[in-house]
Amino acid sequence: MNHQPRSPSRTYSEYADDGLEATEPGPAELWHRAFMDLLDGVARSIDPFGMTAPIVHARIAWAAHPKELGDRMVRLSSDLWRLQTHTMNRMLGIPDADPIAVAEGDVRFSDPVWTELPTFDLMKEWYLAFTRHTLDMLHDTPGMSGKDRKRAAFWWRNWLNAVAPTNCLLTNPVAMRKAVESHGESLVRGFGNFLEDLVAGDLRMTDPEDFKVGENLATTPGAVVMRNRLLELIHYSPTQTLVHAKPVVIVTPWINKFYVLDLAPKKSMIRYLLDQGMDVFVTSWKNPDASMSDVRFDDYLLDGVHAAVETARALTGAPRVHAVGYCIGGTALAMYMAWANRRFAPEEVPVADWTLLATLIDFRAPGEIEVFIDESSVRSLCDAMARKGCLDGREMAAAFRLLRANSLIWNYVVNGWLYGETPPPFDVLYWNMDTTRMPQAMHSWYLRELYLNNRLIRPDALTVAGEPLDLQGIRQPLYAVAAEDDHIAPWRQAFRIHRHLEGEKRFVLSSSGHILGIVNPVVTPPKRSYRAAGVSRSDRADGWLARTGIQAGSWWEDWMEWLKPRAGKRVRARPAASAGFPELAPAPGCYVMER
């Protein structure tokens, strides 16, 4: 997104006052600054999402630093000389190792044909050479902020990914081989896949016909026991005769749908909790449309989180609950905890202890999504939402796909359109395609106050539902989980919540990413691993990581060891619905079906 307005440049005397070595800017640097300021103003008008401005900035910055540019050209010429030698050897039929190795995890060139056939080997090597040097130069651009370097590299990387030789039939030897071997059938199937994606208005990652919510997804029995304009609250039928007295209330994200926690039975966190003797309630949020444009974050807190907690308390008769929040649901839960600790006396706070899953509280460095966050971009997005009344979930999904374009876009173009393959059934990808909309008022506030201004971590800087929020007022024990490969809620940033909370805290770092690091069932032999240990406000992420050992298996077992002693004595299991809270609909409810 767009380049942020530049802060006023520091003067020579200001650096001297700080005791820092400084030099007076030369004419080239002064010209560069003036031109960049002019460019910023123009860019904010014609390029609100910052796709071109950072790249132009980078070019100008390199032109203003001829010495650094010369050093880069020397490095490039050295690699080009090696490539010329490699090209000559391959053309003469002389075996020669690739001078530019394919990056670990890049599966685009994994087929041996990209190395065995000289034509395609050279195509691959020249593409990799220019891609690496271009991105390295953008990341190291002198005279630009780190955020603008990332933004320039992001958009260039996406363009370079798009023009990769693997993405075109005539430059992809694997696609041509499949076409020959199938007598053109793969091309016919691929064109059919293309037309189906075109009709669907989406690049399908799995076949939607393979899944149906309530039949082979979200099948855990239960009942909707409360419904309002924002959510349905599902109370699940017990699987054990006795359950822990304290109910578990899970606040799911309203970006996508709740059943990511209730996929196939063997992967369902909800079913696992039930089998562990927990009494489980889960939020299923309404998919808003333009008529709900004025719904605010205050409403999500009061009519959402608070309503769910109070319903669970009333149905079970428990004085307090254990609350769980996932992603933006976790952010809302943290705000609710600060709100409840301000609203109620300490002994009357309705949540006794809580768990956060892949949740950001401090948005100072929100990960790769930062390329979409600046004043101009947020303003443009808010203006678009104001016209439509909401943000279409497909637009948000497209932005997240760009963060992993090779695996989430071009992989499906190549396999589906060029190879003619049908994507295999994958429940997580189906869930990912089942998008939801965001109300304009709520999402505009969320982007501006949290992502852009990062006000949640400042005591009393935000007032929600009539109460100023102060995270330091939260005293209830916390179990927080992050995932080491999470690009939506980076684990080191998620770790920072401990710097803003009092009370007992345990932090868990799971392997994998934002979804599979959380949807991490217990299996034998173990597929994943985790680290878990207590944490204090003085701890830093890397220090905690260094002293905490790796354990094979799922963090779900560690969670139960932490939660069960706090969950109260075992009592006779309660039915999903009761006379006071009759079944409004069987699980998974009605709201989850809305498109």
WOSULTA-V937096 format. One record per pair of residues at least 24 apart in sequence whose C-alpha atoms are under 8 Angstrom apart, sorted by sequence separation. I is the first residue (numbers start at 1). GAP is how many residues later the second one is. D is the distance in Angstrom with one decimal. If there is no record, write none. Layout:
BEGIN
<<I GAP D> <I GAP D>>
END
This chain:
BEGIN
<<258 24 7.8> <508 24 4.3> <528 24 6.3> <529 24 4.9> <530 24 6.9> <100 25 6.1> <258 25 7.0> <283 25 7.1> <478 25 7.8> <480 25 7.6> <482 25 7.9> <484 25 6.3> <489 25 7.2> <507 25 5.8> <508 25 6.7> <527 25 7.9> <528 25 5.4> <529 25 6.2> <530 25 6.1> <99 26 7.6> <102 26 7.6> <131 26 7.9> <258 26 5.7> <330 26 5.5> <475 26 7.3> <477 26 5.8> <478 26 6.4> <479 26 6.0> <480 26 6.3> <481 26 6.0> <482 26 6.3> <483 26 5.5> <484 26 6.1> <485 26 7.0> <486 26 7.2> <487 26 7.3> <488 26 6.7> <506 26 7.1> <507 26 5.8> <526 26 6.3> <527 26 6.6> <528 26 6.5> <529 26 7.6> <532 26 7.8> <91 27 6.8> <98 27 7.3> <257 27 7.0> <258 27 7.7> <305 27 7.6> <330 27 6.6> <334 27 7.6> <474 27 6.2> <475 27 5.5> <476 27 6.1> <477 27 4.7> <478 27 4.8> <479 27 4.9> <480 27 4.9> <481 27 4.6> <482 27 5.0> <483 27 4.7> <484 27 5.5> <485 27 5.3> <486 27 4.2> <487 27 7.1> <506 27 5.7> <507 27 6.0> <526 27 4.7> <32 28 7.3> <90 28 5.7> <100 28 6.8> <257 28 7.3> <305 28 7.0> <323 28 6.5> <330 28 7.8> <331 28 6.1> <472 28 5.5> <473 28 7.3> <474 28 6.3> <475 28 4.8> <476 28 7.3> <477 28 5.8> <478 28 6.3> <479 28 6.1> <480 28 6.1> <481 28 5.9> <482 28 6.2> <483 28 5.7> <484 28 6.1> <485 28 4.4> <486 28 4.6> <506 28 4.2> <507 28 6.4> <526 28 7.3> <32 29 7.1> <100 29 6.5> <131 29 6.7> <320 29 7.6> <321 29 6.4> <322 29 5.8> <327 29 7.9> <330 29 5.4> <331 29 6.3> <471 29 6.0> <472 29 4.8> <473 29 7.3> <474 29 7.5> <475 29 7.8> <479 29 7.7> <481 29 7.1> <483 29 6.0> <484 29 6.4> <485 29 7.2> <505 29 5.9> <506 29 5.7> <248 30 6.8> <250 30 7.6> <252 30 7.1> <254 30 8.0> <306 30 7.5> <320 30 4.8> <321 30 4.9> <322 30 5.9> <323 30 6.7> <324 30 5.7> <325 30 6.3> <326 30 6.0> <327 30 6.3> <330 30 7.7> <331 30 6.0> <471 30 6.0> <472 30 6.0> <483 30 5.3> <504 30 7.9> <505 30 5.7> <523 30 7.4> <6 31 7.2> <247 31 6.7> <248 31 5.9> <249 31 6.1> <250 31 6.2> <251 31 6.4> <252 31 5.9> <254 31 5.9> <281 31 7.0> <301 31 6.7> <305 31 7.2> <319 31 6.8> <320 31 5.2> <321 31 5.9> <322 31 5.2> <323 31 4.7> <324 31 4.6> <325 31 5.0> <326 31 4.6> <327 31 5.3> <328 31 6.7> <369 31 7.6> <483 31 6.2> <505 31 7.0> <522 31 6.7> <523 31 7.8> <32 32 6.5> <246 32 8.0> <247 32 4.8> <248 32 4.9> <249 32 4.7> <250 32 4.8> <251 32 5.6> <252 32 7.3> <300 32 7.9> <320 32 5.6> <321 32 7.4> <322 32 5.4> <323 32 6.3> <324 32 5.8> <325 32 6.1> <326 32 6.1> <327 32 4.5> <328 32 7.8> <482 32 8.0> <504 32 8.0> <522 32 5.3> <244 33 6.0> <246 33 7.4> <247 33 6.0> <248 33 6.1> <249 33 5.9> <250 33 6.5> <322 33 7.8> <324 33 7.5> <326 33 6.3> <327 33 7.2> <484 33 7.9> <521 33 6.2> <240 34 7.2> <243 34 4.5> <244 34 5.6> <245 34 7.7> <247 34 7.4> <249 34 7.9> <301 34 8.0> <325 34 7.8> <369 34 7.4> <483 34 5.3> <520 34 5.9> <522 34 7.1> <5 35 6.8> <29 35 6.7> <87 35 6.5> <239 35 5.8> <240 35 6.5> <242 35 6.6> <243 35 5.5> <244 35 6.8> <301 35 6.4> <368 35 6.7> <482 35 7.6> <483 35 7.4> <502 35 7.7> <520 35 7.5> <521 35 7.1> <522 35 7.6> <4 36 8.0> <28 36 6.1> <238 36 6.0> <239 36 5.8> <240 36 8.0> <243 36 6.3> <397 36 7.9> <482 36 8.0> <501 36 7.4> <520 36 7.3> <3 37 6.9> <127 37 7.3> <238 37 7.9> <240 37 5.9> <481 37 7.9> <498 37 7.3> <499 37 7.6> <500 37 7.3> <127 38 7.9> <239 38 7.5> <397 38 7.4> <498 38 6.6> <499 38 4.5> <238 39 7.7> <498 39 5.4> <499 39 7.0> <3 40 8.0> <238 40 7.9> <310 40 7.8> <499 40 7.9> <2 41 7.5> <3 41 7.9> <124 41 7.3> <218 41 5.5> <238 41 6.8> <309 41 7.3> <394 41 6.3> <2 42 6.8> <83 42 7.6> <123 42 7.5> <217 42 7.3> <220 42 7.1> <309 42 7.9> <393 42 5.0> <394 42 7.8> <83 43 7.4> <219 43 7.3> <236 43 7.4> <393 43 4.7> <457 43 7.0> <218 44 5.0> <219 44 7.8> <236 44 5.8> <392 44 6.9> <393 44 4.7> <496 44 7.9> <510 44 8.0> <2 45 7.0> <217 45 6.9> <218 45 5.6> <219 45 7.8> <220 45 7.5> <235 45 6.1> <236 45 6.4> <392 45 4.8> <393 45 7.2> <496 45 7.8> <510 45 6.9> <2 46 5.6> <217 46 5.0> <218 46 7.4> <219 46 7.5> <235 46 4.6> <391 46 5.4> <392 46 6.8> <495 46 6.3> <1 47 6.9> <2 47 4.8> <3 47 6.1> <216 47 7.8> <217 47 5.8> <234 47 5.5> <235 47 6.7> <390 47 6.3> <391 47 5.0> <508 47 7.4> <1 48 3.9> <2 48 3.2> <216 48 6.7> <233 48 6.7> <234 48 5.2> <390 48 5.3> <391 48 6.6> <1 49 3.8> <2 49 6.9> <80 49 7.9> <233 49 5.8> <234 49 6.4> <390 49 4.5> <391 49 6.6> <492 49 5.8> <1 50 6.0> <3 50 6.8> <79 50 7.6> <220 50 7.7> <233 50 4.8> <234 50 7.2> <389 50 6.6> <390 50 4.5> <2 51 6.9> <3 51 6.2> <120 51 7.7> <220 51 6.6> <232 51 6.1> <233 51 6.1> <389 51 5.3> <2 52 7.4> <231 52 6.4> <232 52 5.1> <120 53 7.4> <231 53 5.5> <232 53 6.3> <231 54 4.2> <232 54 7.5> <251 54 6.7> <386 54 6.1> <230 55 5.9> <231 55 5.3> <385 55 5.4> <230 56 5.2> <76 57 7.0> <109 57 7.7> <229 57 7.2> <108 58 6.7> <382 58 7.3> <114 59 7.7> <249 59 7.3> <113 60 7.1> <249 60 6.6> <113 61 7.5> <382 62 5.7> <111 63 7.5> <249 63 7.2> <72 65 7.7> <247 65 7.0> <247 66 7.8> <378 66 7.8> <247 69 7.4> <378 69 7.0> <230 70 7.3> <378 70 7.0> <245 71 8.0> <247 71 7.3> <231 72 8.0> <246 72 6.0> <249 72 6.9> <251 72 7.3> <253 72 7.8> <230 73 6.8> <231 73 6.4> <245 73 6.7> <247 73 7.9> <248 73 6.0> <249 73 6.2> <250 73 5.9> <251 73 5.9> <252 73 6.1> <253 73 6.0> <255 73 7.6> <68 74 7.9> <230 74 6.5> <246 74 6.7> <247 74 5.2> <248 74 4.8> <249 74 4.8> <250 74 4.5> <251 74 4.7> <252 74 5.4> <253 74 5.9> <254 74 7.3> <228 75 7.5> <233 75 6.4> <246 75 5.4> <247 75 6.2> <248 75 5.8> <249 75 6.1> <250 75 5.9> <251 75 6.6> <252 75 7.6> <253 75 5.2> <254 75 7.1> <246 76 6.7> <248 76 7.2> <250 76 7.9> <252 76 7.8> <253 76 4.3> <65 77 7.2> <252 77 5.0> <253 77 7.6> <375 77 7.2> <251 78 5.2> <252 78 7.7> <373 78 7.2> <374 78 6.5> <62 79 6.6> <251 79 7.0> <373 79 6.6> <58 80 6.7> <61 80 6.9> <62 80 6.8> <479 80 7.7> <61 81 6.3> <61 82 6.1> <251 82 7.1> <58 83 6.3> <61 83 7.2> <226 85 7.4> <366 85 7.6> <58 86 7.4> <57 87 8.0> <363 87 6.4> <364 87 7.6> <363 88 5.5> <363 89 8.0> <364 90 6.4> <58 91 7.6> <363 91 5.5> <362 92 6.6> <293 93 7.9> <54 94 6.1> <58 94 7.3> <362 94 7.1> <54 95 7.4> <361 95 6.9> <362 95 6.1> <293 96 4.7> <361 96 7.0> <54 97 6.5> <55 97 5.0> <292 97 7.4> <293 97 5.9> <54 98 4.8> <55 98 7.9> <290 98 6.4> <291 98 7.2> <292 98 7.9> <290 99 4.3> <52 100 7.9> <55 100 8.0> <289 100 7.2> <290 100 5.6> <50 101 7.9> <51 101 7.7> <55 101 7.6> <289 101 6.3> <288 102 7.6> <52 103 7.9> <51 104 6.2> <369 118 7.8> <368 119 6.2> <369 119 6.8> <367 120 5.9> <368 120 7.1> <367 121 6.2> <354 122 7.2> <356 122 7.6> <358 122 7.9> <366 122 7.1> <367 122 6.7> <353 123 5.1> <354 123 6.5> <355 123 5.7> <356 123 6.4> <357 123 6.1> <358 123 6.0> <359 123 7.3> <366 123 6.4> <367 123 5.8> <343 124 7.1> <352 124 6.1> <353 124 5.0> <354 124 5.1> <355 124 4.6> <356 124 4.7> <357 124 4.9> <358 124 4.7> <366 124 6.8> <339 125 7.5> <342 125 6.9> <351 125 7.8> <352 125 7.7> <353 125 6.1> <354 125 6.4> <355 125 5.5> <356 125 6.1> <357 125 6.3> <358 125 6.7> <339 126 8.0> <342 126 7.8> <355 126 7.7> <342 127 7.6> <366 127 7.0> <339 128 6.0> <358 128 7.9> <365 128 6.6> <339 129 7.3> <360 129 5.9> <364 129 7.9> <339 130 5.9> <359 130 6.1> <363 130 7.6> <338 131 5.4> <339 131 7.9> <342 131 7.4> <358 131 5.9> <362 131 6.8> <338 132 5.7> <341 132 6.4> <362 132 7.3> <338 133 5.3> <341 133 6.2> <358 133 7.6> <360 133 6.9> <361 133 6.9> <335 134 6.9> <337 134 7.9> <338 134 7.9> <360 134 5.0> <362 134 6.7> <338 135 6.3> <359 135 6.0> <361 135 7.8> <362 135 6.7> <335 136 7.6> <338 136 5.8> <358 136 7.0> <361 136 6.0> <256 137 7.9> <334 137 7.6> <337 137 6.4> <360 137 7.6> <255 138 7.7> <296 143 7.7> <295 144 6.2> <297 144 7.9> <3 145 6.3> <294 145 7.0> <295 145 7.5> <296 145 5.4> <297 145 4.9> <293 146 4.8> <294 146 6.7> <295 146 5.9> <296 146 4.2> <297 146 7.9> <292 147 6.0> <293 147 4.9> <294 147 5.2> <295 147 6.0> <296 147 8.0> <288 148 7.6> <289 148 6.8> <293 148 5.9> <294 148 7.5> <297 148 7.4> <287 149 5.6> <288 149 5.8> <289 149 7.9> <290 149 7.3> <296 149 7.8> <297 149 7.5> <1 150 7.0> <287 150 6.0> <288 150 6.4> <289 150 7.1> <287 151 7.8> <288 151 6.2> <358 156 6.4> <436 159 7.3> <358 160 7.6> <435 160 7.9> <357 161 7.0> <434 161 7.9> <327 162 7.7> <264 163 7.7> <302 163 7.1> <263 164 6.8> <301 164 7.4> <263 165 7.7> <298 166 5.5> <299 166 7.7> <297 167 7.5> <298 167 4.9> <260 168 7.0> <260 171 6.6> <259 172 7.7> <257 174 7.4> <256 175 7.4> <256 176 6.9> <257 177 7.3> <256 178 6.5> <257 178 7.4> <256 179 4.9> <257 179 7.3> <255 180 7.2> <256 180 5.2> <255 181 6.0> <254 182 7.3> <255 182 7.4> <255 183 7.5> <254 184 8.0> <205 203 7.8> <203 206 7.4> <205 207 6.5> <204 208 7.6> <203 209 7.3> <203 210 7.8> <217 210 7.8> <207 215 7.7> <210 215 6.3> <206 216 7.9> <207 216 6.6> <211 216 7.4> <154 217 7.4> <206 217 5.0> <207 217 7.4> <205 218 6.3> <206 218 6.1> <207 218 6.5> <206 219 5.7> <211 219 7.4> <151 220 5.1> <206 220 6.3> <150 221 7.0> <194 222 7.5> <208 222 6.6> <147 223 7.9> <193 223 6.1> <194 223 5.7> <206 223 6.4> <207 223 7.7> <147 224 7.4> <193 224 6.0> <205 224 6.2> <206 224 6.1> <205 225 7.4> <190 226 5.6> <191 226 6.0> <190 227 4.0> <193 227 7.1> <189 228 7.7> <190 228 5.6> <205 228 7.7> <190 229 6.2> <191 229 7.5> <193 229 7.8> <204 229 7.7> <187 230 7.5> <190 230 3.7> <187 231 6.5> <189 231 4.6> <190 231 7.0> <186 232 7.4> <187 232 6.9> <188 232 7.2> <189 232 7.3> <186 233 5.7> <187 233 6.0> <186 234 4.6> <185 235 7.9> <186 235 7.5> <179 240 7.7> <178 241 6.7> <167 243 7.0> <175 243 5.7> <158 244 7.2> <161 244 7.4> <175 244 5.5> <161 245 6.7> <322 245 7.6> <167 246 7.3> <158 247 6.8> <167 247 5.9> <162 248 7.4> <166 248 7.2> <161 249 7.9> <169 249 6.3> <168 250 7.8> <269 250 6.7> <167 251 8.0> <268 251 7.4> <267 252 6.7> <269 252 7.2> <267 253 7.3> <268 253 7.4> <267 254 5.5> <266 255 7.2> <261 258 6.7> <316 258 7.4> <260 259 7.7> <315 263 7.9> <315 265 7.5> <315 266 6.9> <276 284 7.9> <279 294 7.8> <279 295 8.0> <287 304 6.8> <284 305 7.9> <286 305 5.0> <287 305 7.7> <285 306 6.5> <286 306 7.1> <284 307 6.6> <285 307 7.2> <287 307 6.2> <284 308 6.4> <286 308 7.6> <287 308 7.0> <244 320 7.8> <247 320 7.6> <246 321 5.0> <245 322 6.5> <246 322 5.7> <49 323 7.2> <244 323 5.7> <245 323 5.2> <244 324 5.5> <245 324 5.8> <244 325 5.6> <245 325 5.8> <244 326 4.3> <245 326 5.8> <49 327 7.0> <50 327 7.4> <243 327 5.0> <244 327 6.1> <48 328 5.6> <49 328 4.9> <242 328 5.7> <243 328 5.5> <48 329 5.5> <242 329 5.3> <243 329 6.3> <242 330 4.6> <243 330 5.3> <49 331 7.5> <241 331 6.2> <242 331 5.0> <44 332 6.2> <48 332 6.3> <241 332 5.5> <240 333 7.0> <258 334 7.7> <238 335 6.3> <257 335 6.6> <238 336 7.1> <237 337 7.9> <238 337 6.9> <237 338 6.0> <238 338 7.4> <237 339 4.7> <236 340 5.4> <235 341 5.3> <235 342 7.4> <225 351 7.9> <236 351 7.8> <225 352 6.4> <223 353 5.7> <224 353 8.0> <234 353 6.5> <222 354 5.7> <223 354 6.3> <234 354 7.3> <226 355 7.4> <234 355 7.5> <225 356 5.5> <225 357 6.0> <227 357 7.9> <232 357 7.2> <225 358 5.4> <226 358 7.3> <224 359 5.6> <225 359 5.9> <232 359 6.9> <223 360 5.4> <224 360 5.3> <225 360 7.8> <231 360 7.4> <223 361 7.0> <224 361 5.2> <223 362 5.9> <224 362 6.0> <223 363 4.5> <224 363 6.1> <222 364 6.0> <223 364 4.9> <224 364 7.6> <221 365 7.5> <222 365 4.9> <223 365 7.5> <224 365 6.0> <221 366 6.0> <222 366 7.4> <223 366 7.4> <220 367 7.3> <221 367 7.9> <219 368 7.6> <220 368 7.9> <218 369 7.8> <219 369 7.2> <1 370 5.5> <2 370 7.6> <4 370 5.8> <218 370 6.1> <1 371 4.4> <2 371 7.9> <3 371 7.1> <4 371 6.5> <1 372 6.3> <2 372 6.4> <4 372 7.3> <1 373 6.8> <2 373 7.9> <3 373 7.9> <214 373 7.6> <2 374 6.0> <214 374 6.2> <1 375 7.8> <2 375 5.8> <213 375 7.8> <1 376 5.6> <213 380 7.5>>
END
